[in-house]
Amino acid sequence: MTDDRGERVAVVTGAAQGLGEAIAARFVADGFRVVYADVNDGLNARTAATADPVGERVLTVHLDVRELASIEACLATTVERWGGVDVWVNNAARTAVRPFLEVNAAEWDDVLATNLRGTYFGCRVAGRHMCDRGRGRIVNLASIAGQWGRSLTGVHYAASKAGIIAVTRVAAATFASHGVTVNAIAPAAIEGPQAAAMPAETLAAYAEQIPVGRLGRPEEVAAVAAYLVSDGAAFTTGATLDVNGGMLMR
């Protein structure tokens, strides 16, 4: 999968830190041209510069996935710069830790708007573009929280991630005949900014529930993303790949 000038182009949302940063950096290392798309412009620019100090293979774009117009503008900017999009990763998310009975309406709406609506519209915008080109890869970041009721996160986060798995399946069925695959990755707790914000004792107790005995690493999730966007994954669509250290076995 290449653009008209012979190089693959990938858009990664929420690329400024965490899993998005790891996935974007892996794509740069694999020879992609990568759009770092994030709502945090300053951090996004610094992160992209770390992956490619020269700046020839990266482009930073302001993106608020809660707004359809912002997603459309991100695609348009990418097409104008590099001719098209081969890969789109819906990673941008808001994590909220809140007891079930304490989630208010505003927080519920914002978490669902960022995580679920942002993923749906990302699939729709990127999918239409890719169908017109006859090829493409979409990867959505779900979570074990959407598969398993005993999550460290709030119910709104879990509901959004469960919804992403459903969106992935429907999008995959919609786009399959056009050469476009859509898959999801469902990690358990991964080292990074979100984990670092949690109490150490909470993370230690969580790690004890993981058969491999530790949290996941961002580069391990990035490796799965790299597979899903490869030519070798052309027959894989509608799948949710678990990256959870054996915490949930199916």
C-alpha positions in Angstrom: 0.0 0.0 0.0 1.7 3.2 -1.2 0.7 6.6 -2.2 1.3 7.9 -5.7 4.9 8.8 -4.8 5.7 5.3 -3.6 5.6 5.7 0.2 2.9 4.8 2.7 1.1 7.5 4.5 -0.3 7.0 8.0 -2.4 9.2 10.3 -2.2 8.5 14.0 -4.7 10.4 16.2 -3.6 11.2 19.8 0.0 10.8 18.7 1.5 13.2 21.1 2.0 10.7 23.9 1.3 7.1 25.1 0.3 4.5 22.7 -0.2 7.0 19.9 3.4 8.1 20.2 4.7 4.6 20.2 2.6 3.6 17.2 3.6 6.7 15.2 7.3 6.2 16.1 7.1 2.6 14.9 5.5 3.7 11.6 8.3 6.3 11.1 10.9 3.6 11.7 9.1 1.3 9.2 9.4 4.0 6.5 6.0 5.6 6.6 5.2 9.2 6.2 3.3 9.9 9.4 0.8 12.6 10.4 1.0 13.2 14.2 -2.6 14.4 14.9 -3.4 15.7 18.4 -5.3 18.4 20.2 -2.1 19.3 22.2 -0.1 21.2 19.6 3.0 21.9 21.7 3.5 18.4 22.9 2.6 17.0 19.5 5.3 19.0 17.8 7.9 18.0 20.3 7.0 14.3 20.0 7.1 14.3 16.2 10.5 16.1 16.3 11.8 13.3 18.5 10.8 10.7 15.9 12.1 12.6 13.0 14.3 15.6 13.9 14.7 16.5 10.2 11.0 16.7 9.7 10.9 15.1 6.3 8.7 12.1 7.2 6.4 13.7 9.7 3.6 16.3 9.7 1.9 17.7 12.8 -1.8 18.5 12.6 -4.2 20.0 15.2 -7.0 17.5 15.6 -10.0 17.4 18.0 -11.6 14.1 17.4 -14.8 15.3 19.0 -15.4 17.5 16.0 -16.2 16.0 12.6 -15.0 19.1 10.8 -11.6 18.7 12.5 -11.3 15.1 11.3 -12.2 16.1 7.8 -9.6 18.9 7.9 -6.9 16.5 9.1 -7.6 14.3 6.1 -7.7 17.2 3.7 -4.3 18.5 5.0 -2.8 15.1 4.7 -4.0 14.7 1.1 -2.8 18.1 0.2 0.6 17.4 1.6 1.2 13.8 0.6 -1.5 12.8 -1.9 -3.5 10.3 0.1 -3.9 8.2 3.3 -3.0 4.5 3.4 -3.4 4.0 7.2 -5.6 5.6 9.8 -5.2 4.8 13.5 -8.0 5.9 15.8 -6.1 6.2 19.0 -7.1 9.5 20.6 -9.0 8.9 23.8 -9.9 10.3 27.2 -9.4 8.0 30.2 -11.5 8.8 33.3 -11.4 6.9 36.5 -14.7 7.3 38.4 -16.9 5.0 40.6 -20.0 3.8 38.8 -22.4 5.9 40.8 -20.4 9.1 40.5 -20.1 9.7 36.7 -21.9 12.9 35.8 -23.6 13.7 32.5 -20.9 16.1 31.3 -18.0 13.7 31.8 -20.0 10.8 30.3 -20.7 12.8 27.2 -17.1 14.0 26.8 -15.6 10.5 27.2 -18.1 9.0 24.7 -17.6 11.9 22.3 -13.8 11.6 22.4 -13.5 7.8 22.4 -16.5 6.4 20.5 -17.8 9.2 18.3 -14.3 10.2 17.4 -13.5 6.6 16.4 -16.7 6.3 14.4 -16.2 9.5 12.4 -12.5 8.7 12.0 -13.6 5.4 10.4 -16.2 7.1 8.3 -13.9 9.9 7.0 -10.9 7.7 6.4 -13.0 4.8 5.1 -14.6 6.8 2.4 -11.3 8.1 1.2 -9.8 4.7 1.2 -12.7 3.1 -0.6 -12.3 5.7 -3.4 -8.6 4.6 -3.7 -9.4 0.9 -3.5 -7.1 0.2 -0.5 -6.4 1.1 3.1 -6.0 0.0 6.7 -7.9 1.3 9.7 -6.8 0.4 13.2 -9.0 1.3 16.3 -7.7 1.3 19.8 -10.2 -0.6 22.0 -9.4 -1.9 25.5 -9.8 -4.9 27.8 -12.0 -2.4 29.7 -14.6 -2.9 27.0 -14.5 -6.7 27.3 -14.2 -7.2 31.0 -16.3 -5.8 33.8 -13.6 -5.4 36.4 -11.8 -2.4 35.0 -9.6 0.2 36.7 -11.4 2.8 34.6 -14.9 4.3 34.7 -18.0 2.8 33.2 -18.1 5.5 30.6 -14.6 4.6 29.4 -15.5 0.9 29.4 -18.7 1.6 27.4 -16.8 3.6 24.8 -14.2 0.9 24.3 -16.9 -1.8 24.0 -18.6 0.4 21.4 -15.4 0.7 19.5 -15.3 -3.1 19.0 -18.8 -2.9 17.6 -17.9 0.0 15.3 -14.9 -2.0 14.1 -17.0 -5.0 13.0 -19.6 -2.9 11.2 -16.9 -0.8 9.5 -15.0 -3.9 8.5 -18.1 -5.4 6.9 -18.9 -2.1 5.1 -15.5 -1.6 3.6 -14.2 -5.2 3.0 -15.2 -5.3 -0.7 -13.2 -2.1 -1.4 -9.8 -3.4 -0.2 -10.0 -1.7 3.1 -9.5 -3.6 6.4 -10.7 -2.4 9.8 -9.4 -4.0 13.0 -9.1 -3.2 16.7 -6.4 -3.7 19.4 -7.6 -4.3 22.9 -4.7 -3.7 25.4 -4.8 -4.3 29.1 -2.9 -1.7 31.3 0.1 -0.4 29.5 3.1 1.6 30.8 2.8 5.3 30.1 1.2 8.6 31.2 -2.2 7.1 32.2 -0.6 4.3 34.2 1.8 6.7 35.8 -1.1 8.8 37.1 -2.5 5.9 39.1 -1.5 5.0 42.6 1.5 2.6 42.7 -0.3 0.1 44.9 -3.3 0.0 42.5 -1.0 -0.8 39.6 0.9 -3.4 41.6 -2.4 -5.1 42.5 -3.5 -5.0 38.8 -0.2 -6.4 37.6 -0.7 -9.4 39.9 -3.9 -10.3 38.0 -2.0 -10.5 34.7 -0.5 -14.0 34.0 2.7 -12.6 32.6 3.2 -10.6 35.8 3.6 -7.1 34.5 2.0 -4.2 32.6 2.3 -4.1 28.9 4.8 -1.9 27.0 3.8 0.7 24.4 6.1 -0.9 21.8 4.3 -4.2 22.2 1.0 -2.6 21.1 2.8 -0.7 18.3 4.1 -4.1 17.0 0.6 -5.3 16.7 -0.5 -2.2 14.9 2.5 -2.6 12.5 1.2 -6.1 11.7 -2.4 -5.0 11.1 -1.3 -2.3 8.6 1.0 -4.6 6.7 0.3 -6.3 3.4 0.5 -9.6 5.3 -2.7 -8.7 7.2 -4.8 -8.3 4.0 -7.0 -11.2 5.1 -7.5 -10.0 8.6 -10.5 -7.7 9.1 -13.2 -7.1 11.8 -10.9 -8.7 14.4 -10.0 -7.5 17.9 -6.5 -8.5 18.8 -6.0 -8.9 22.6 -2.7 -7.5 24.0 -3.3 -8.2 27.7 -0.6 -10.6 29.0 -3.2 -13.4 29.3 -5.6 -11.4 31.5 -8.5 -12.3 29.2 -8.1 -15.5 27.2 -10.7 -16.4 24.5 
